[in-house]
Amino acid sequence: MSTPINPSSRRQFLTLLGLSAVAVSCGSGGGGAAKDQTKTLRYQGWAGSVLLPELAEDLGFLEDVKLKWVGNTISGPQDIQSAATGQVDFGGAFNGAVVKLAARKAPITAVISYYGVDKAAYNGFYVLRDSPIRSARELIGKKVGMNTLGAHSEAMLDIYLQRHGLSQADIKKAEPLVVPPVNTEQSLRQKQIQVGVLGDILRDKALQTGGIRPLFTDYQLLGDFSAGTYVLNDRFLKENPDTARTFVTGIARAIEWARATPRDEVIARQVEIVKKRGRNEGTAPLKYWKSFGVAETAGRITDKEFQLWIDWLAERGDIEKGQVKASDLYTNEFNAYSRKDKPSAAGPTSKSGS
């Protein structure tokens, strides 16, 4: 038989129930309870390179959040597709690729810029020194090697050809081909391709060897701009808001640490990271690192960083005009970096810059 509940006991029970509900609500922060949020993020790396999240983790800026490497990729579109399907927890790609994936209703949100173009960090379209190719029109029918299709390099190629008066029909006659970045220089020198896209470390190494010249660069086309963002799955953001904030803010701090720190020290740190992670990679190319190229402070995102690619994709017919709105693609909500907490060149601290 059940025991009757008197009015006093009932009031105490309801009071305790109410307090429990408040505690659960306060602990959730709009998502999962803090203690239930994942603290490990799966990701794909890039051979021979140090990603900003990897740098942030090594500097201690990710605090109690850890990274779990699951393999390497050479394709931004593939990386963010993996984030959309939950195979990894975050991925990074050229902003045009983010637009295309979002247009297909993929559940992703861009949270921070991680690479861009400036006078030190840029991609060039290179030909052999004695190549007859000296103008945009001479690219018709030529093979152009790049790391992946439908991403940054193909967009730059299209914009270059458009600005030099080529029709869409002629633009389609240039032949972009996928060539792994580490093989691009060799493919160009062996004349398997007529133009090779080279950036940063691989570009400077090839230029040091000699025998090639630039046809054009993305910096010449567009100047300084942030070109790619890291995306997180919308479900991950909802269920792990505190983890997401620590992760994004840690990357923001790493961006500003790299700006404030002498180049030699940034390179030394990257070399140390590559050696420690034991993925059978060489470190020699890292000496050519100059900049991550992120234009905005702490990698914060603005509409303009997506609008250019929205317009480009609509002109190509890859998306419909008005199908995607720039402001719907990203959030700076999880970027708690503050100028007053700017990391100094002296070294990292153990707290996030919130």
C-alpha positions in Angstrom: 0.0 0.0 0.0 1.2 3.5 -0.7 1.9 6.0 2.1 -0.3 9.1 2.0 1.6 12.4 1.3 0.7 15.2 3.6 0.6 18.8 2.3 3.9 19.8 4.0 5.7 16.8 2.4 4.1 17.6 -1.0 5.3 21.2 -0.8 8.9 20.1 0.0 8.8 17.6 -2.8 7.6 20.2 -5.4 10.2 22.6 -4.2 13.0 20.1 -4.6 11.7 19.1 -8.0 11.7 22.8 -9.1 15.3 23.3 -7.9 16.4 20.2 -9.8 14.8 21.5 -13.0 16.6 24.9 -12.5 19.9 23.2 -12.0 19.5 21.1 -15.1 18.5 24.2 -17.1 21.5 26.2 -15.8 23.9 23.4 -16.5 22.8 23.0 -20.1 23.8 26.4 -21.5 21.4 25.9 -24.4 22.8 22.5 -25.2 24.0 19.4 -23.4 24.9 19.5 -19.7 28.5 20.6 -19.4 29.6 17.3 -17.8 28.0 15.4 -20.8 29.7 17.4 -23.5 32.4 15.6 -25.5 36.0 16.8 -24.9 37.6 15.0 -27.9 37.3 16.2 -31.5 38.0 13.9 -34.4 39.7 15.4 -37.4 41.7 14.9 -40.6 45.2 16.3 -40.9 47.3 17.5 -43.9 50.6 15.7 -44.4 53.6 17.8 -43.7 51.6 20.7 -42.4 50.5 21.9 -38.9 46.8 22.9 -38.7 45.8 25.7 -36.5 43.9 23.4 -34.2 47.0 21.3 -33.8 49.0 24.4 -33.0 46.4 25.6 -30.6 46.4 22.3 -28.8 50.2 22.2 -28.5 50.2 25.8 -27.1 47.6 24.8 -24.4 44.9 27.0 -25.9 42.4 24.2 -26.2 42.5 23.6 -22.4 40.8 20.3 -21.6 39.6 19.7 -25.2 41.7 17.1 -27.1 42.1 16.3 -30.8 42.0 12.8 -32.3 43.6 12.4 -35.7 41.8 9.9 -37.9 43.9 10.3 -41.1 44.9 12.8 -43.7 43.2 14.5 -46.6 44.2 16.8 -49.5 40.6 18.0 -50.2 38.7 20.7 -48.3 35.3 19.7 -49.8 35.9 16.1 -48.7 36.9 17.3 -45.3 33.7 19.4 -44.6 31.6 16.6 -46.2 33.0 14.3 -43.5 32.1 16.9 -40.9 28.5 17.1 -42.3 28.1 13.3 -42.1 29.6 13.0 -38.6 32.7 11.0 -39.7 34.8 13.8 -38.1 33.8 16.6 -35.7 35.2 19.5 -37.7 36.5 20.1 -41.2 38.0 23.0 -43.1 37.5 24.2 -46.7 37.5 27.0 -49.1 34.5 29.2 -48.5 33.0 28.4 -51.9 32.9 24.7 -51.0 31.1 25.6 -47.7 28.5 27.6 -49.7 27.9 24.6 -52.1 27.5 22.2 -49.2 25.2 24.5 -47.3 23.1 25.0 -50.5 22.5 21.2 -50.4 21.0 21.7 -46.8 24.0 20.1 -45.1 23.8 20.7 -41.3 27.0 22.7 -40.9 28.0 26.1 -39.7 31.3 27.9 -40.3 32.8 29.1 -37.0 36.2 30.6 -37.7 38.5 31.5 -40.6 41.7 29.4 -40.7 43.5 30.4 -43.9 43.7 33.2 -46.3 45.7 35.2 -48.8 48.2 37.9 -48.2 51.5 39.0 -49.6 53.3 36.2 -47.8 50.6 33.4 -48.0 49.2 32.9 -51.5 48.7 30.4 -54.3 50.4 30.9 -57.6 49.6 29.4 -61.0 53.0 28.4 -62.3 54.4 27.4 -65.7 57.8 26.4 -66.8 60.1 29.3 -67.5 60.3 28.5 -71.2 56.5 27.8 -71.5 54.7 29.6 -74.4 51.8 30.3 -72.0 51.7 34.0 -71.1 48.1 35.0 -71.2 44.7 33.8 -70.1 43.6 32.8 -73.6 46.5 30.5 -73.9 45.1 28.4 -71.1 42.4 27.1 -73.4 43.0 23.3 -73.8 45.7 23.3 -71.2 46.0 21.0 -68.1 46.0 22.9 -64.8 47.0 20.8 -61.8 45.4 21.6 -58.4 44.8 19.8 -55.2 41.0 19.4 -55.6 38.2 20.5 -57.9 35.4 22.8 -57.1 37.4 24.6 -54.5 39.8 27.6 -54.0 42.1 27.0 -57.0 39.4 26.3 -59.5 37.6 29.5 -58.4 40.8 31.5 -58.8 41.3 30.0 -62.3 37.7 31.0 -63.3 38.0 34.5 -61.9 41.3 35.0 -63.8 39.8 33.8 -67.0 36.7 35.9 -66.6 38.6 39.1 -65.9 40.6 38.6 -69.0 37.5 38.4 -71.2 37.0 34.7 -71.8 33.5 33.4 -72.3 32.0 30.7 -70.1 32.4 28.3 -73.1 36.1 29.1 -73.4 36.6 28.9 -69.6 35.3 25.4 -69.7 38.0 24.5 -72.2 40.7 25.0 -69.7 41.2 21.6 -68.0 41.6 21.5 -64.2 43.1 18.2 -62.9 43.5 16.8 -59.4 47.2 16.5 -58.6 48.3 15.9 -55.0 50.2 19.1 -53.8 53.4 17.2 -53.1 53.4 15.9 -56.7 52.5 19.2 -58.5 56.0 20.5 -59.0 57.2 17.2 -60.4 54.2 16.9 -62.7 54.9 20.4 -64.0 58.6 19.8 -64.6 57.8 16.5 -66.3 55.3 18.3 -68.5 52.4 16.1 -67.5 50.5 19.3 -66.8 51.1 22.8 -68.3 50.2 24.8 -65.2 50.6 23.9 -61.6 49.1 25.5 -58.5 51.7 25.9 -55.8 51.2 27.6 -52.4 53.3 28.6 -49.4 55.9 25.9 -48.6 55.7 24.0 -51.8 55.7 27.2 -53.9 58.8 28.6 -52.2 60.6 25.3 -52.4 59.9 25.1 -56.2 60.9 28.7 -56.8 64.2 28.1 -54.9 64.9 25.2 -57.3 64.2 27.5 -60.3 63.0 27.0 -63.8 59.4 28.1 -63.2 57.5 31.4 -63.3 54.1 32.6 -62.2 51.3 33.3 -64.6 49.3 34.9 -61.9 48.5 34.6 -58.1 45.4 34.8 -56.1 46.9 37.8 -54.2 47.2 39.7 -57.5 43.6 38.9 -58.2 41.9 39.7 -54.9 44.5 41.1 -52.4 44.2 40.3 -48.7 41.3 38.0 -47.8 40.3 35.1 -45.6 39.6 32.2 -47.9 38.5 29.2 -45.8 36.7 28.4 -42.6 36.4 25.5 -40.2 32.8 24.1 -39.9 31.2 22.2 -37.2 28.1 20.0 -37.5 25.0 21.8 -36.2 24.1 18.9 -33.9 27.6 19.0 -32.4 27.2 22.8 -31.8 23.8 22.2 -30.1 25.0 19.4 -27.9 28.5 20.7 -27.1 28.4 24.5 -26.9 31.1 24.8 -24.2 33.4 22.5 -26.1 32.8 24.4 -29.3 33.6 27.7 -27.6 36.8 26.4 -26.1 37.8 24.9 -29.5 37.0 28.0 -31.6 38.5 30.5 -29.1 41.7 28.4 -28.8 42.1 28.6 -32.6 41.5 32.3 -32.5 44.3 32.6 -29.9 46.6 30.5 -32.0 46.0 32.8 -35.0 46.9 35.9 -32.9 49.9 34.0 -31.3 51.3 33.3 -34.7 50.9 37.0 -35.7 52.7 38.2 -32.5 55.5 35.7 -32.5 58.7 35.9 -34.5 58.5 33.7 -37.6 61.5 31.5 -36.6 59.7 30.6 -33.4 56.5 29.8 -35.1 58.4 27.5 -37.5 60.3 25.9 -34.7 57.0 25.1 -32.9 55.5 23.5 -36.0 58.6 21.4 -36.5 58.4 20.2 -32.9 54.7 19.3 -33.4 55.4 17.3 -36.5 58.2 15.4 -34.9 56.2 14.6 -31.8 53.1 13.3 -33.6 55.1 10.6 -35.4 53.3 10.3 -38.7 56.4 9.6 -40.8 56.6 13.1 -42.3 59.5 15.3 -43.2 59.9 18.7 -41.5 62.2 20.4 -44.1 59.4 22.2 -46.0 58.2 23.9 -42.8 61.1 26.3 -43.0 59.2 28.1 -45.8 56.2 28.9 -43.6 55.4 32.6 -43.5 51.8 33.2 -42.6 48.4 31.6 -42.2 47.0 34.5 -44.2 43.9 35.1 -42.0 42.7 38.6 -42.7 40.3 39.3 -39.8 41.4 39.6 -36.1 41.1 36.2 -34.4 39.6 34.6 -37.5 36.2 36.2 -37.1 34.0 35.8 -40.2 32.1 38.5 -42.1 29.5 38.3 -44.9 32.0 39.5 -47.6 34.0 36.3 -47.1 31.1 34.3 -48.5 29.3 36.7 -50.8 32.1 36.6 -53.5 31.7 32.8 -53.7 27.9 32.9 -53.6 28.0 35.2 -56.7 30.7 33.0 -58.4 28.7 29.8 -57.9 25.5 31.4 -59.0 27.2 32.6 -62.2 28.5 29.1 -62.9 25.1 27.7 -62.3 26.2 25.6 -59.4 23.6 27.2 -57.1 20.5 29.4 -57.9 20.6 33.1 -57.3 19.2 33.9 -53.9 19.4 30.2 -52.8 22.0 31.0 -50.1 22.4 34.0 -47.8 25.9 34.8 -46.5 24.8 35.6 -43.0 23.1 32.2 -42.6 26.3 30.3 -43.2 28.4 31.3 -40.2 28.4 32.4 -36.6 31.0 34.2 -34.4 29.1 33.2 -31.3 31.7 30.6 -30.2 34.7 32.9 -30.7 35.3 34.5 -27.3 38.7 35.9 -28.2 39.2 39.5 -26.8 41.9 42.0 -27.8 42.8 42.5 -24.2 43.7 38.9 -23.9 45.9 38.9 -27.0 48.7 36.3 -26.6 52.1 37.7 -26.4 55.1 36.4 -28.3 56.6 35.3 -25.0 54.5 32.2 -25.0 51.0 30.7 -24.3 48.9 30.9 -21.2 46.7 28.3 -19.8 43.4 30.2 -19.9 41.2 30.9 -23.0 41.0 34.5 -24.2 37.4 35.1 -23.4 
